[in-house]
């Protein structure tokens, strides 16, 4: 993966997308598949968009190894909507859901779930959120067990899904979906906002077991029920047609790159360049502990806020954008999603080396 762009985009999301996908999208905006009408202009009920929906779903299923027991859904909302829709659908008064607490995002998900039922914290990171938990104490009969596969803000990532949950796993995979093979086993539902590894913001991909969806509450409004999306193939109302087009193109690109195993190997190699440097550096230090480190969001600190600010200014000067850590934790963060070019890591390490005190 190389880039012809002069700017390196380390944004945590919306984030860098594959160059070939963006170039194809430019063409499709004007003329989708030679139809003479652009993707933004086609009816969601017409045959041209129908083909886009078909090929997007097919590419997702192929890349993700997703069988018929799972539905592939496109929900016109970010991941935050699922913090509420999941408990509203599956958690009733007097029932318990288990949550793994690994940072800001799991915290937000738990806050919403508490409106609907009992939240049991089955496992949690250390106080500074540098690790993912290694053991869990599940409740006796949870409705589901929720975890965040990659903590975008603290930069930690589960190496594998939490083991031993006595209920279907529900995963917020917003910041690492399709960065590695999808661990479907044990999962009832996986949701991911698209704007990191899949496409534009404002749309989320949901991969849900049909028999899990069948256990949801039936008395919610249609757009708040996963079952509506299953029954109507995400076409109950006008979906985000452009978002679906983009997700399809990105998945086709992942397929061309060799699929998710190849993606993981590249992502690991990219992240290793930076972690190896940070572990050797006496100036910059990684936030996350070995074994819990994210391949997608590498968070790190300098010796002082002043040194970090100096680095950020120099980064901008060199055409490296969005290295500032999340506003809630400060520090620095390099987001290295699938489409981030490997050569960018060498430029970043060079910058860090030059910016030593
Ligand atoms: N979960 C995770 C892990 C995230 O990283 C984010 C966004 N950064 C969200 C949820 C929220 O996504 P959205 O803004 O699309 O609602």
Boltz pocket constraint, residues with backbone or C-beta under 6 A from the ligand:
constraints:
  - pocket:
      binder: B
      contacts: [[A, 12], [A, 13], [A, 77], [A, 78], [A, 79], [A, 80], [A, 81], [A, 105], [A, 148], [A, 150], [A, 151], [A, 152], [A, 153], [A, 172], [A, 173], [A, 174], [A, 175], [A, 193], [A, 194], [A, 202]]
      max_distance: 6.0
